[in-house]
């Protein structure tokens, strides 16, 4: 089956797996350099909008993305041609990074405003709500501070400690990196579903057949659901997945209108 791999798919697999091996075992500092950070983070560099998609958090993250490319990529490359498959992968990957950066900037700006408003008008209730919203980032000791501050709201030392904790959360969130080719993969997935909607796929979990269009619909709805739920402990960049779906769909629709789009 490996011999059936098409050239672009094979090269993308080799390059991405190669980056994973190099950054995991030989040059681990490159993982931090090539991951995508919030645009106002001191760690952000413009080239990260490209390089982040070749970084992966661990083996299973890499395996799931490369398995998707391995399954859906070859048929798409045969149908679209090598240039368009490569364009689809890269545009969806980079585009997802750009859109996700905008999404992150919006939320980080709101968080920054929240911290600054507290600094200008300290309030124990505001601090309590902030801790509740970000409780997964605090240790158990934060509740002693909440209790002390609630009892002594005018204590400047407690106000400063509360502010420093809030500013620390902002700093921490601003330096959480995003890695992975999921945005690019979701672009490939939507393209496959649009071009081969009735192709029967067989799932491993649960073991059942499903048409490509229904699989894509499920992933799309699941992604939107997770964006609205916004579980703070979920470290999956669902908005990047949605961005890949949207960009991939736009590209396919654009190519469909072109007389020379497909072979």
C-alpha positions in Angstrom: 0.0 0.0 0.0 2.9 2.3 0.7 3.9 2.2 -3.0 0.5 3.7 -3.9 1.5 7.0 -2.2 1.5 9.9 -4.6 4.6 12.2 -4.7 3.3 15.3 -2.8 1.7 13.2 -0.1 4.9 11.1 0.3 7.0 14.2 0.5 4.7 15.9 3.0 4.8 12.8 5.2 8.6 12.5 5.0 9.1 16.2 5.8 6.7 16.4 8.7 7.9 13.1 10.2 11.5 14.3 9.7 10.8 17.6 11.5 9.2 15.6 14.4 12.3 13.3 14.7 14.7 16.2 14.6 12.9 18.5 17.0 12.1 15.6 19.4 15.5 13.9 19.6 18.2 16.1 18.2 17.3 19.8 18.3 14.4 20.2 20.8 14.8 24.0 21.1 13.5 24.3 17.5 10.1 23.1 18.7 9.7 26.3 20.7 11.1 28.4 17.9 8.9 27.0 15.2 5.6 26.7 17.1 3.0 29.4 16.6 2.6 32.0 19.4 0.2 34.8 20.1 1.2 37.7 17.8 2.0 40.0 20.8 4.0 37.4 22.6 7.7 38.1 22.9 8.2 34.6 21.4 6.2 35.3 18.2 8.1 35.3 14.9 6.3 35.8 11.5 7.7 32.5 10.0 5.9 30.6 12.7 2.7 30.9 10.6 4.3 28.5 8.3 6.5 26.3 10.5 4.0 25.5 13.2 2.2 23.1 10.9 5.3 20.9 10.7 5.6 20.7 14.5 3.6 18.2 16.7 3.1 17.9 20.4 3.7 14.2 20.6 3.8 11.0 18.6 0.0 10.4 18.7 -0.6 14.0 17.5 1.7 13.4 14.6 0.2 10.0 13.9 -3.4 11.1 13.7 -2.6 14.0 11.3 -0.3 11.9 9.1 -2.8 9.0 9.0 -5.4 11.4 7.7 -3.1 12.7 5.0 -2.1 9.1 4.2 -5.8 8.0 3.8 -7.3 11.0 2.0 -4.3 12.6 0.3 -3.4 10.2 -2.6 -6.9 10.1 -4.2 -7.1 13.9 -4.0 -3.7 14.3 -5.5 -4.6 12.0 -8.4 -7.8 14.0 -9.0 -6.6 17.5 -8.4 -3.0 17.1 -9.5 0.2 17.6 -7.4 0.2 21.4 -7.5 -3.4 21.8 -6.3 -3.0 19.2 -3.5 0.2 21.0 -2.3 -1.6 24.3 -2.6 -4.6 23.0 -0.6 -2.4 21.7 2.2 -0.2 24.8 2.5 -3.0 27.4 2.1 -5.2 25.6 4.6 -2.3 25.2 7.0 -1.0 28.8 6.8 -4.5 30.2 6.6 -5.6 28.4 9.7 -2.6 29.8 11.5 -3.5 33.3 10.4 -7.2 33.0 11.4 -6.4 31.3 14.6 -4.0 34.1 15.5 -6.8 36.6 14.9 -9.1 34.5 17.1 -6.4 34.3 19.8 -5.7 38.1 19.6 -9.4 38.9 20.2 -9.6 36.7 23.3 -6.2 37.9 24.6 -7.2 41.5 24.1 -10.4 40.8 26.2 -8.3 39.2 28.9 -5.8 42.1 28.9 -8.7 44.6 29.3 -10.1 42.5 32.2 -6.7 42.5 34.0 -6.3 46.3 33.5 -9.8 47.1 34.6 -9.1 45.2 37.8 -5.9 47.2 38.3 -7.7 50.5 38.0 -10.7 49.4 40.1 -9.7 46.4 42.4 -12.7 44.3 43.4 -12.6 40.9 45.3 -15.7 39.7 43.3 -14.0 40.4 40.0 -10.9 38.5 41.2 -13.0 35.7 42.4 -14.7 35.4 39.0 -11.4 35.6 37.2 -10.0 32.7 39.3 -13.2 30.7 38.7 -12.9 31.2 34.9 -9.2 30.2 34.9 -9.1 27.8 37.9 -7.2 25.2 35.9 -4.2 27.5 35.9 -4.1 28.1 39.7 -2.9 26.0 42.6 -5.0 25.3 45.7 -3.3 28.2 47.5 -5.1 30.7 45.5 -8.3 30.1 47.5 -6.5 31.4 50.7 -5.8 34.6 48.8 -9.4 34.9 47.7 -10.6 34.4 51.3 -8.1 37.0 52.7 -8.9 39.5 50.0 -12.6 39.1 50.4 -12.2 39.9 54.1 -9.9 42.8 53.5 -10.9 44.4 50.2 -9.0 47.7 50.9 -5.7 46.0 51.7 -3.3 47.2 49.0 -0.9 44.3 49.5 -3.7 41.8 48.8 -4.9 43.9 45.8 -1.4 43.8 44.4 -1.1 40.0 44.9 -4.4 39.5 43.2 -3.3 41.7 40.3 0.0 39.9 39.9 -1.9 36.5 39.8 -4.2 37.9 37.1 -1.2 39.3 35.1 0.6 36.0 35.5 -2.4 34.2 33.8 -2.3 36.7 31.0 1.4 36.1 30.5 1.0 32.4 30.7 -1.8 32.3 28.1 0.2 34.6 25.8 3.0 32.1 25.6 0.9 28.9 24.9 2.1 27.7 21.5 0.0 26.0 18.8 1.5 23.2 16.7 0.2 20.6 14.2 -1.0 20.2 10.7 -4.7 19.7 11.8 -5.8 22.9 9.9 -4.2 21.6 6.7 -5.7 18.1 7.3 -9.2 19.5 7.8 -8.8 21.3 4.5 -8.0 18.0 2.8 -10.9 16.4 4.6 -13.5 18.9 3.4 -12.0 18.7 -0.1 -12.4 15.0 -0.1 -16.0 15.2 1.2 -16.9 17.7 -1.4 -15.3 15.9 -4.4 -16.1 12.4 -3.3 -19.2 12.8 -1.1 -20.5 9.2 -1.6 -17.2 7.4 -1.1 -17.7 4.7 1.5 -15.2 4.9 4.3 -14.8 2.4 7.1 -14.3 3.7 10.6 -12.2 1.8 13.2 -14.0 3.3 16.2 -16.8 2.4 16.0 -16.3 -0.3 13.2 -18.9 0.9 10.7 -19.0 2.2 7.1 -19.9 5.9 6.5 -20.0 8.1 3.5 -17.4 10.8 3.2 -19.9 13.6 3.3 -21.4 12.5 6.6 -17.9 12.1 8.1 -17.1 15.6 7.1 -20.4 16.9 8.4 -19.8 15.2 11.8 -16.3 16.7 12.1 -17.6 20.1 11.2 -20.5 20.0 13.7 -18.2 18.6 16.4 -15.7 21.4 15.8 -18.3 24.1 16.0 -19.8 22.5 19.2 -16.4 22.6 20.9 -15.8 26.2 19.9 -19.1 27.3 21.5 -18.5 25.1 24.6 -15.0 26.6 25.0 -13.8 24.2 27.6 -10.8 25.9 29.1 -9.0 22.6 29.8 -9.3 21.5 26.2 -5.9 22.0 24.5 -7.2 21.4 21.0 -7.3 24.4 18.7 -10.8 23.8 17.4 -11.0 27.2 15.7 -8.0 26.3 13.6 -9.8 23.1 12.5 -12.8 25.1 11.5 -10.6 27.5 9.7 -9.1 24.6 7.7 -12.6 23.4 6.8 -13.7 26.8 5.6 -10.6 27.6 3.6 -10.6 24.2 2.0 -14.2 24.5 1.0 -13.6 27.9 -0.5 -10.6 26.6 -2.5 -12.6 23.7 -3.9 -15.5 25.9 -4.9 -13.1 28.3 -6.6 -11.5 25.5 -8.5 -14.8 24.0 -9.5 -15.7 27.3 -11.3 -12.5 27.2 -13.2 -12.6 25.5 -16.6 -9.1 24.0 -16.2 -9.4 23.1 -12.5 -9.5 19.4 -12.6 -8.0 16.8 -14.9 
